[in-house]
Amino acid sequence: MTLTVSARIRITLENLAELADTAGVEARFSAPDDGPNHIGLSVFRFDEHALVTPHLARTAGHDSPMMHFRRGEENDMFDRFAEHIEELWSRGSDIRTGPGRPDT
């Protein structure tokens, strides 16, 4: 069964809500103007590791490839994706308090 994007967002927010009091776990909504900068890409960063999924046309997210990058040499693929996500992160809003949360 293929889920709609809104259903996937709702499920993700429900799961993140369960981690709300966990130290070191943060999530943000994108700034409204940043949608075109990452709509086809998911990046999850964990210290020195990053999981990157480029979303392919006409496929569900779970059918797209996931790449695992580990920090190595300076300015490697990890650093490129980390810079990308840090820029978007700096303009985002906390999912617990920012615009776009389910109760607003």
Secondary structure, DSSP 4 states (H G I P E B T S, - for coil): -PPPHHHHHHHHHHHHHTTTTSTT---EEPPGGGHHHHTTEEEEEETTEEEEEEPPTTS-GGGS--EEEE--STTSHHHHHHHHHHHHHHH-EETTTSTT-TT-
